[in-house]
Amino acid sequence: EFDHALVLVGGRHLLDVGFGRVFLEPLDIQSLSPQVQLDGVPYKVTPLEECEWKSADGEPWALGSLVCWRGKDEDSWEPVFAFDPEHGYQRDAFKSMFEFHQHDPASIFMKRWLCT
């Protein structure tokens, strides 16, 4: 099951779609430099080798996968998510989760008001 979508535009710019407190402006995945958002929080994208995460099913991530990091303070970073820019999924793969979030009483979006 898929529960979150990232959008990669032009093979270079990463957009986040509803992951909570994360970047609002696109991130350039080809830049290793920190990218400061309008709220002053820096983000960076690095090769996965710098983080020892495994995929949701416990398998190692594919070669070439990347990690998005959020700056915690001047010298400290926390990983936010990992992704494989070469092997994405089409929108239909998310259909069951779209339905869940929009209609199931157990969905957080059905339990309270949401303003976007």
Phi, psi and chi 1 to 4 in degrees:
 res  aa     phi    psi   chi1   chi2   chi3   chi4
   1 GLU       -  141.1  -65.1  -91.2  -27.8      -
   2 PHE  -103.8  135.6  -60.2  100.0      -      -
   3 ASP  -126.3    1.0 -164.1   25.8      -      -
   4 HIS  -152.9  143.3 -176.8   73.1      -      -
   5 ALA  -121.6  134.4      -      -      -      -
   6 LEU  -114.2  147.3  -66.0  170.7      -      -
   7 VAL  -119.5  128.0  178.2      -      -      -
   8 LEU  -107.4  115.3 -168.9   58.0      -      -
   9 VAL  -101.6  125.3  177.6      -      -      -
  10 GLY    63.1   21.5      -      -      -      -
  11 GLY    69.1    8.7      -      -      -      -
  12 ARG  -135.5  -35.5  179.7  172.2 -173.8  147.9
  13 HIS  -105.7  122.3  -67.5   98.3      -      -
  14 LEU   -93.7  126.6 -176.7   66.3      -      -
  15 LEU  -116.0  139.0  -53.2  175.3      -      -
  16 ASP  -100.4  139.3 -176.6   81.5      -      -
  17 VAL  -118.9   89.8 -179.2      -      -      -
  18 GLY    72.8   41.5      -      -      -      -
  19 PHE   -93.1    5.0 -163.0   65.7      -      -
  20 GLY    99.1 -140.1      -      -      -      -
  21 ARG   -76.3   92.7 -165.9 -174.5  131.0 -126.9
  22 VAL  -149.3 -174.6   79.0      -      -      -
  23 PHE   -61.9  146.6   56.6   92.0      -      -
  24 LEU  -104.4  -26.5  -63.1  175.6      -      -
  25 GLU   -98.4  148.5  -61.1  172.8   86.1      -
  26 PRO   -57.2  145.9  -20.6   31.1      -      -
  27 LEU  -104.4  138.0  -65.0  179.3      -      -
  28 ASP   -84.9  109.5 -177.8  -13.2      -      -
  29 ILE   -74.5   -9.5   67.1  168.3      -      -
  30 GLN   -90.4   -4.2  -64.2  177.9    4.7      -
  31 SER  -100.3  128.9  172.2      -      -      -
  32 LEU   -89.1   -7.0  -64.3  175.4      -      -
  33 SER   -78.1  149.5  -60.5      -      -      -
  34 PRO   -59.9  142.6  -24.8   34.6      -      -
  35 GLN  -119.8  107.9  -59.8  169.2   57.3      -
  36 VAL   -81.2  129.6  180.0      -      -      -
  37 GLN   -84.5  171.1  -63.2  -73.2  -64.3      -
  38 LEU   -59.5  -28.1  -69.5  173.5      -      -
  39 ASP   -83.8    3.3   61.7    3.0      -      -
  40 GLY    89.1   -3.8      -      -      -      -
  41 VAL   -85.9  126.8  177.2      -      -      -
  42 PRO   -86.8  146.8   29.7  -32.4      -      -
  43 TYR  -129.8  155.1  -71.8   85.0      -      -
  44 LYS  -147.9  158.0   66.6 -180.0  179.5  176.6
  45 VAL  -122.3  127.2  178.1      -      -      -
  46 THR  -132.7  164.3   64.9      -      -      -
  47 PRO   -60.9  148.7  -23.7   34.2      -      -
  48 LEU   -61.1  -21.9 -173.6   70.3      -      -
  49 GLU   -54.8  -22.5  -66.3   82.9   48.1      -
  50 GLU   -84.0    2.0  -63.5 -178.7   25.1      -
  51 CYS  -143.1  137.0 -178.0      -      -      -
  52 GLU   -97.1   33.8  -64.1 -175.5   11.3      -
  53 TRP   -71.4  154.6  -81.5   -0.6      -      -
  54 LYS  -114.7  161.8  -66.7 -162.4 -178.4  -80.8
  55 SER   -69.4  172.6   66.7      -      -      -
  56 ALA   -58.7  -31.2      -      -      -      -
  57 ASP   -91.1   10.8   58.0    8.7      -      -
  58 GLY    85.9   -1.5      -      -      -      -
  59 GLU   -84.7  153.2  -64.0  -63.7  -43.8      -
  60 PRO   -63.5  149.8  -15.6   25.5      -      -
  61 TRP   -70.8  154.8  -77.5   87.1      -      -
  62 ALA   -66.3  149.6      -      -      -      -
  63 LEU   -56.4  132.8 -172.7   64.2      -      -
  64 GLY    96.6   -2.8      -      -      -      -
  65 SER   -67.6  156.9  -67.2      -      -      -
  66 LEU  -125.2  158.8  -58.0  171.3      -      -
  67 VAL  -121.6  135.5  177.5      -      -      -
  68 CYS   -96.4  128.9  176.2      -      -      -
  69 TRP  -116.4  146.8  -58.7   81.6      -      -
  70 ARG  -113.9  133.7  178.0  177.0   33.1 -118.9
  71 GLY   -71.2  128.5      -      -      -      -
  72 LYS   -92.3  -41.2  -69.8  171.8   60.9  173.9
  73 ASP  -154.0 -164.5   54.9   42.9      -      -
  74 GLU   -57.7  -37.2 -162.3  168.5  -56.4      -
  75 ASP  -123.2   13.8  -62.1  -42.4      -      -
  76 SER  -126.3  136.2  179.2      -      -      -
  77 TRP  -127.2  147.8  -65.7   86.4      -      -
  78 GLU  -122.8  137.1   63.4 -179.7  -19.1      -
  79 PRO   -71.1  137.9   22.2  -27.1      -      -
  80 VAL  -101.8  -49.0 -179.6      -      -      -
  81 PHE  -161.9  161.7   53.0   78.6      -      -
  82 ALA  -116.7  154.8      -      -      -      -
  83 PHE  -156.4  157.6   63.3  100.5      -      -
  84 ASP  -108.6  105.8  178.3   -6.2      -      -
  85 PRO   -69.6  -13.4   26.1  -33.1      -      -
  86 GLU   -93.2  -18.9  -61.5  -62.2  -37.4      -
  87 HIS  -129.9   74.6  -60.7   95.7      -      -
  88 GLY   -88.4 -175.6      -      -      -      -
  89 TYR  -127.4  152.8  -64.4   91.7      -      -
  90 GLN   -80.3  162.1  -63.5  -61.6  -45.2      -
  91 ARG   -54.5  -37.0 -178.7 -177.8  168.0  156.0
  92 ASP   -59.7  -26.0  -73.1  -14.4      -      -
  93 ALA   -65.5  -20.8      -      -      -      -
  94 PHE   -97.0    0.6  -65.7   85.2      -      -
  95 LYS   -55.3  -44.9 -174.4  174.4 -178.6  175.8
  96 SER   -64.6  -35.7   66.2      -      -      -
  97 MET   -74.6  -33.5  -71.8  -49.0  -67.6      -
  98 PHE   -58.4  -47.0  -71.1  158.8      -      -
  99 GLU   -62.1  -44.7  -68.2  -66.9  -38.1      -
 100 PHE   -58.5  -52.8  168.2   79.9      -      -
 101 HIS   -64.3  -28.6  -73.2  -55.0      -      -
 102 GLN   -88.3  -24.9  -67.9  176.7   15.2      -
 103 HIS  -130.3  -21.7  -55.8  -70.7      -      -
 104 ASP   -78.8  131.3 -165.0  -64.6      -      -
 105 PRO   -59.0  -22.2  -21.3   30.3      -      -
 106 ALA   -79.5  -11.5      -      -      -      -
 107 SER   -70.6  137.2  165.6      -      -      -
 108 ILE   -57.8  -29.6 -171.0   72.9      -      -
 109 PHE   -75.2  -16.4  -59.9  105.1      -      -
 110 MET   -96.8  -10.2  -63.9  -61.5  -68.5      -
 111 LYS   -92.0  -20.1  -68.4 -178.9  178.6 -177.5
 112 ARG  -149.9  167.3   61.7  174.6   85.4  164.9
 113 TRP   -69.0  146.6  -70.4   95.4      -      -
 114 LEU  -137.8  129.3  177.4   67.9      -      -
 115 CYS  -116.6  125.0  179.7      -      -      -
 116 THR  -123.0      -   59.6      -      -      -
